[in-house]
Amino acid sequence: MRTDGGSPRRTDPGRSDAGPGRAGVVFRAARFVARRRGARPALHPHGVVLAGRLDVPAQEIRWGVPWCDRPASYPVTARWSRAAGLPRPLPDGLGLALRVEDADGPGCPLELLFTSSGRGRLTRHVPIPRTSATAGPYTTLLAYAVGVGQGVVAAFPAPDSPRIPADPAAVGAAAASRPVVFKLRVGTPAGWRLLARLTLFREEPASGRLGFDPYRNCLSGFRPVDRLRALRVAAYAGSRAGRSRRGGPAGGRT
């Protein structure tokens, strides 16, 4: 993230948040699972990698965050996945992970993790299993600090989106035949306010180790709130540590 002076900075929240106490327990548990989960991660094992674009429009009301207030387009790498890997046609929690390239300057991406959930004041914080990838919104579950305010960030399928089965192959095929579009919005006291437009337009090879971490790759004015931060950071760090030791497969959310 950027410091107050504006220079890019990335921190490694691994060991410092994985010390004594609950964070340490979470770190060790995540590392243990990551080392033993084999060819696929324990969570979000089945997914598809997609290339896309994020367009930030001109805003009538300013957010107070340069990335949000500056009209621009950014290349995106996304991974859509089934959380538990349950066989179809069973419903499953669905995940949408985004890496927005160069959001905070060259080589400084923004990463976001969304989970299928509701749009209400309570249900936006609750994972909801689905049988369709475009049946409803995906949210960050926990709030983000956006400028001086805060709110859950969500990705809503465009109103004219076709119903896509919750299956990686179906999502990849749908993106290849017709761009899959989402509207990114922030939940504010006045309602859902538009932030950006996400377009996913083709499947990409799942080469290399692709992981996402919204705490390591966030912006100074656009970041997850501190609630449960230490535990979540410890989980991400433990997962990275375990995968690093194994050599790690492609895909996954951490």
N, C-alpha and C positions, 0 to 999 in steps of 0.2 A: 504494500500500500504506500501512498505518498506520505512523507513527513510534512510538517507545517511549512517547510521551506520549498516543497514541491518536487524534491528529488525522489526517484523511485527507491523503494525499500521493501524487502521481503524478510519476514521473520520466520524462524523455525520454532513452532510452538511445541515440539515433541517432548523432550525430557523435562523441561521446566514445568509443564502441566501434568507430568506423569510421575510426580513425586509421591510422598506418603499420602495416605488417605484414599478417598474414593477414586480420584483421578488415576492414582497409581494402579489400583485394582482394575479399572477399565482398560488402561494401557496394556497391562499384562494379559488380560483376557482377550483383547482384540489381537494382540501379537500371537497368542497361542492359536486362536482360530485361524488367523491368516496363514500360519505356518503349516496347518494341517488340512486346509480346505482343498488341496489338490489342484486340478486343472482349472477349476472355476471358483469364484468367490462364494462365501457362504450366503451373502445377500446379493440380490440383483445378478444372479448367475447367467441369465439368458437375456441378451440384449442385441442391439444393432447400433452401429456407429453411423452418424449422418453428417453431411456437410450442409452448412446453411449460412444465413446472413441475418444480422440484427440491425434494424434501422431505428434510430432514435429520432423522432420528429421534432420540429420546433414546438416549444411548449408555451401555451398562453400564460400559465402560472409557473413561476420558477421553483425548482426544488431546492436550490442552494447547493447543488452538487455539480461540478463542471461536466462530468460524464452524462448526467441526466439532462442538463440544460443546453448542451451543445449538439445541434443536429449533425448526425454522422452515421455512417454505415460501417459495420465491423464483420469480418469473417467469423464464423462460429463452427466449432466442433461439438456435436451433441451425441449423447448416448441415451437411447430409450431402452427400458428394461422392465422385466417382471421381477418384483422384489423377492418373493419366496421361491420362484421357479416352479410353482405348481403347474401341473399339466393342464392344458386346455381341454375342455371348455370351462374349467373352474375359474372363477374370478380370482384376481391376484392384485396386490398393491402394485402400482405402476410408478416407475421413476423416469424423470427427464433431467439429465445432467447437462449443463451447458458450460462451454469454455468460450468466452468472448475475447478474441485475440486483441492485444494492444489497447485494451480499454483504458489502462492507466499509463499509456505511453508504450513505445516499442519494447517488446519482450515482457510486458507486464499485463497478463490476462486477468479477467474477472471470471470467477467460477461460481455457478449457482446450482443448487440441488433442489429439485421439485419432486413432490410426491402427490399421487392422485388423492384428492380430498374434496371437501365441500367449499361453498362460497359464503356461507353464513358466518356470523361473528364467532360462533363456537366451532362449527364444522370445518372452517378453514384451517384449524389446528389439528384435525383428526385425519389419519390415513383412511382412505376408503377403497376397498377392492373393487375392480371393475372388469368387465369382459370386453370393453372397447377402449381403444387408445384415445378416442376423441369424444367420449361421452360426457366429459366434464373437465373442470379445471385441475391443474396441478399447483400446489403451493409450497412455499418454503417451510410451512408448519409453524416455525417460530418467526418472530418479527425481525425486521431489518431496521437499523437506524438509517434514515434517509434525510440528510441534512439535519435540521433541528427536530424533525419529527420521526415517527417510526410507524411501521405497518408491515403486515405479511405481504410478500411479493408472490404473484400468481401468474401462471401461463394459461390463458383461456383459449381453447380451440376457436378458430374463426367460425362465425355463425353458419357459413355455407360448407363447413367441413364434412366430407363423407364419413360415414361410420366405418372406422377401421378396426378390425379385430385386434384384441390385445395379444399380438403375436409378433416377435421380431421380424420374421420373414414378411408378414403382411404389411408391417410399418415400412420396411425397406422398399417393398414393391410399390406401395402407395406413393411414397416420396418420389420414386423414379417416374411414375406416370403423371403425377400432378403435385406441385409444391404443397406441402403441409404447413399451414399457417397458424400461428398463435399470436395473441395479443398479450404482452406482458403488462400487468397492472399492479398498482400498490393499493392495499386496503387502507383508506383514510377515514376519519370520522364522517366525511362527506360522501363516502362511497368508494368504489373502485376507480382509481384514476389511471389513465393510460400512461405508460412509461415508454414502450417500444413495441416494434413489430418483429416477430421471429418467423423466418421462412426457412424450412428444411426442404432441400431439393434433390438430394441424391444420397445413396448409401456409399459409405467409405470402407475400405479394407480395415479390419481391426488389427493393424500392425503395431508392434511395440506395446509398451505398458501404458495404457491410458487410464489415469486416475483423476479424480476431481476432489478438491478440498476448498470449501468456501471460506475457511478461516485463513489459510495461507495466501489465498488469492482473492482479496477483497479490496475495496477502495476506502480511503480514510473517511469519506462522507457517506459511504454506502456499504454497510457491513452488518453481519448478524449481531443482534443484541447480546449482552453478556450472560443472559439467563442460560444456564446449563453449559456455558462456554467451555469451562475446564474439562467437563466430562466428555463433551463431543470432540474437543481438540485432542484429548488423550486417546479416544477411540480411533481418530484418523491417524494419529502418530503411531499407535500400536499396529494398526493395519499396514501402514507403510513399512514399518520395521519388519513385520513378519513376511510380507511379500518380497521385500528386498533380499532377505536371507534365502528365500526359495527361488529367487529369479523371477517370480511373479508372472502371471498370465496377462494377456491383453484384456482390457475391459475392467469393469468394476467401478465403484464410486469413490474409493479412496486409494 
